[in-house]
Amino acid sequence: MVREVCADQIKEVVRDLFLKANYEIGDDISRTVEQALKNEESPIGCQVLRDIANNNRIAAAERMAICQDTGMAFVFAQVGQDVHITGGHYEEAINEGVRSAYTLGYLRKSVVDDPLFDRKNTRDNTPAIIYTDIIPGDRIRITASAKGFGSENMSRIRMMTPAEGVAGVLDFILETVQLAGPNACPPVIVGVCVGGSMDKAALLAKKATIRGVGSCHPDPRYAGLEREALKRVNASGIGPGGLGGRTTALAVNIEYFPTHIASIPVAVNLCCHASRHAEAVI
């Protein structure tokens, strides 16, 4: 049986998700910041972490943006193959939802139409960047992510040779965080993908940034890699706000994908502590 979903419903869900994401930080991040505050040895680092926690509480209570950079809109959608969308175009419905959220919520609109020459603001934070997977079933799962570009600008990708192996991956993760320094607004969430291709690795590294903080990869080898990478990053001394300390990252989330015998693509996508995302099922 085919289930019909109206495009207006998609628009409304996307609107509500981006409003929520920009106002309310996830419980996983709040818990991790509070735990980091107990472990942080730097007085300045502790103050930065307290400021982050207070900022998040005020934003939720006052319905104000967590950060002035309210991000570029990313939408990750899983659309059941038994869904039929009626009453409008799927991607336009998503963009209408983004328009509505950023207008009604008085959220900063940061998208320019031409990236190189005109650079005129589109004035509604569209177009969104939309990734859609077709899956079994008759539901639509939508994850909205408002990704700031202070951290996005610090992200990197490298096409490694297989000989570089685990040591090369760990070195590249640490090097990327060190080069970012304070510019990525630490403490950061480090999303990593090993494998795939240049484009696939970049996509899965971004998805890894919205995986729950405190979760671990189901493969114990990659879970161990996550722990080791987090240990090395937090030993870098960059600390909260880049002002020194042991809390440079809240998490290192690693994903992997099969790849060609000649390469190990590695993408590292950095996300600041304001990892703003929300999810709903239609």
C-alpha positions in Angstrom: 0.0 0.0 0.0 1.2 3.5 -0.9 0.9 6.1 1.9 0.3 9.7 0.8 2.2 12.6 2.6 1.3 16.1 1.8 4.2 18.5 0.9 2.8 21.1 3.3 3.3 18.6 6.1 7.0 18.3 5.1 7.3 22.0 5.1 5.8 22.4 8.6 8.0 19.7 10.0 11.2 21.2 8.5 10.2 24.6 9.9 9.7 23.3 13.4 12.9 21.3 13.3 15.1 24.2 12.4 13.5 26.4 15.0 14.0 23.7 17.6 17.6 23.0 16.5 18.6 26.7 16.7 17.0 27.2 20.2 17.6 23.9 22.0 20.9 22.0 22.3 20.7 18.2 22.7 20.6 16.6 26.1 23.7 14.5 25.1 25.8 17.6 24.6 24.5 19.3 27.8 25.4 16.2 29.8 28.9 16.0 28.2 29.6 19.7 28.8 28.6 19.2 32.5 30.9 16.2 32.8 33.7 18.0 31.1 33.3 20.8 33.7 34.1 18.3 36.4 37.2 17.0 34.7 38.6 20.3 33.3 41.7 21.5 35.2 42.1 24.9 33.6 40.3 27.7 35.5 39.7 29.6 32.2 38.6 26.4 30.6 36.0 25.9 33.4 34.7 29.4 32.9 34.3 28.8 29.2 32.4 25.6 29.8 30.1 27.3 32.4 29.4 30.1 29.9 28.5 27.5 27.2 26.1 25.7 29.6 24.5 29.0 30.7 24.2 30.2 27.1 22.4 27.0 26.2 19.9 27.3 29.1 19.1 30.9 28.3 18.7 30.2 24.6 16.1 27.4 25.3 14.3 29.5 27.9 14.1 32.7 25.9 13.7 31.0 22.5 16.8 32.8 21.2 19.4 31.5 18.8 22.2 29.5 20.6 24.8 31.2 18.3 24.6 34.2 16.1 25.8 32.0 13.2 22.5 30.1 12.8 24.1 28.0 10.1 23.5 26.7 6.7 20.6 24.4 6.5 21.3 20.7 5.9 18.6 18.1 5.6 19.2 14.4 5.8 16.0 12.6 4.8 15.1 8.9 4.7 12.1 8.5 2.5 10.2 5.2 2.5 9.7 3.7 -1.0 6.0 3.3 -0.3 5.5 7.1 0.3 3.8 9.2 -2.4 4.2 13.0 -1.9 1.2 15.0 -2.9 0.4 18.7 -3.2 3.8 20.0 -4.1 7.4 19.3 -4.8 9.5 17.5 -2.2 12.6 19.7 -2.3 10.7 22.9 -2.6 8.7 21.9 0.5 11.9 21.5 2.4 13.2 24.9 1.2 9.8 26.5 2.1 10.2 25.1 5.6 13.7 26.5 5.9 12.5 29.9 4.6 9.7 29.9 7.2 11.9 29.0 10.1 14.6 31.5 9.4 12.0 34.3 8.8 9.7 33.6 11.7 12.5 32.8 14.1 14.5 35.9 13.3 17.5 33.7 12.6 20.5 35.0 10.7 20.3 34.4 7.0 23.8 33.5 5.8 23.5 32.0 2.3 24.8 33.8 -0.8 23.5 32.8 -4.2 26.8 32.9 -6.1 29.8 31.8 -4.1 32.5 33.6 -6.0 31.3 36.7 -7.9 28.1 38.3 -6.9 27.8 36.8 -3.4 24.3 38.3 -2.9 22.4 37.1 0.2 19.4 35.0 -0.7 17.7 36.6 2.3 15.9 33.5 3.5 18.8 31.0 4.1 17.9 28.8 1.1 18.7 26.7 -0.7 19.1 24.0 1.8 21.6 21.2 1.1 19.4 18.1 0.9 20.5 14.5 1.1 17.8 11.8 0.5 18.0 8.1 0.9 15.2 5.8 -0.3 14.5 3.1 2.3 11.9 0.4 2.8 8.6 1.5 4.4 6.0 4.2 4.3 7.6 6.8 6.6 9.8 9.8 6.2 12.5 10.5 8.7 13.9 14.0 8.6 17.0 15.3 10.4 17.6 19.0 10.2 21.1 20.3 10.9 22.0 24.0 11.2 25.8 23.9 10.6 27.9 26.9 11.4 30.8 27.7 9.1 33.4 28.7 11.7 34.0 25.0 12.2 33.0 24.0 8.7 35.8 26.1 7.3 38.3 24.1 9.4 37.3 20.7 7.9 39.6 18.7 5.7 39.9 15.7 3.5 42.9 13.6 2.5 43.3 10.7 0.1 45.7 8.4 1.9 47.6 5.5 0.7 46.8 2.1 2.3 50.3 2.0 3.7 49.5 5.0 6.0 47.0 2.8 7.9 45.7 3.5 11.4 48.7 5.7 12.4 48.1 8.0 9.4 44.4 8.3 10.2 45.1 9.3 13.8 47.7 11.8 12.8 45.4 13.4 10.3 42.6 13.8 12.8 44.9 15.4 15.4 46.6 17.6 12.7 43.2 18.9 11.6 42.1 19.8 15.1 45.4 21.5 15.8 45.3 23.5 12.6 41.8 24.6 13.5 42.9 25.8 17.0 40.4 28.3 18.4 38.7 29.0 15.0 36.4 26.0 15.2 35.0 27.2 18.6 36.2 24.3 20.8 35.2 22.1 22.4 34.3 20.5 19.1 32.7 17.4 17.9 34.9 15.7 15.4 33.1 13.7 12.6 35.3 11.3 10.7 34.8 9.0 7.8 37.4 6.5 6.6 36.8 5.0 3.2 34.4 5.5 0.4 35.5 8.1 -2.1 36.3 11.8 -1.7 32.6 12.8 -1.8 31.3 9.9 0.2 33.8 10.4 2.9 32.9 14.1 3.2 29.2 13.3 3.5 29.6 10.5 6.1 32.0 12.7 8.2 29.3 15.4 8.3 26.7 12.8 9.3 29.1 11.6 12.0 29.0 15.0 13.7 25.3 14.6 14.5 25.6 11.1 15.9 24.9 11.2 19.6 27.7 12.5 21.8 28.7 9.6 24.1 27.8 6.9 21.6 30.4 4.6 20.2 30.8 2.8 16.9 29.4 -0.8 17.1 32.6 -2.2 15.6 35.0 -2.5 18.6 38.0 -1.7 16.3 36.5 1.7 15.3 35.2 2.3 18.8 38.8 1.9 20.0 40.0 4.3 17.3 37.4 6.9 18.5 38.7 6.6 22.1 42.3 6.9 21.0 41.6 9.9 18.7 39.7 11.7 21.5 42.5 11.1 24.0 45.0 12.6 21.6 42.9 15.6 20.7 42.2 16.4 24.3 45.9 16.1 25.1 46.6 18.8 22.6 46.0 21.5 25.2 43.9 23.7 22.9 41.0 23.6 25.4 37.6 25.3 25.6 37.5 28.4 23.5 41.1 27.7 22.4 42.3 29.2 25.8 44.0 26.1 27.1 42.8 23.0 28.9 42.0 19.4 28.5 38.5 19.7 26.8 39.3 20.3 23.2 36.7 17.9 21.9 33.5 16.5 23.3 33.5 13.5 21.0 35.3 11.9 18.0 32.7 10.0 16.0 34.1 7.7 13.3 32.3 6.0 10.4 33.7 3.9 7.6 32.6 2.8 4.1 34.1 0.3 1.7 36.7 1.8 -0.7 39.0 1.1 -3.6 42.1 -1.0 -3.1 44.4 1.9 -4.0 43.2 4.4 -1.4 42.0 5.3 2.1 40.0 8.5 1.8 39.8 10.2 5.2 37.5 13.2 5.8 37.4 15.2 9.1 34.4 17.4 9.6 34.6 19.7 12.6 31.5 20.9 14.4 31.6 23.4 17.3 29.9 22.5 20.6 26.7 24.1 19.3 25.9 21.0 17.3 22.4 22.0 16.3 20.2 19.3 14.9 16.7 17.8 15.4 14.8 14.9 14.0 11.2 13.9 13.3 9.3 11.1 11.6 6.3 11.7 9.4 
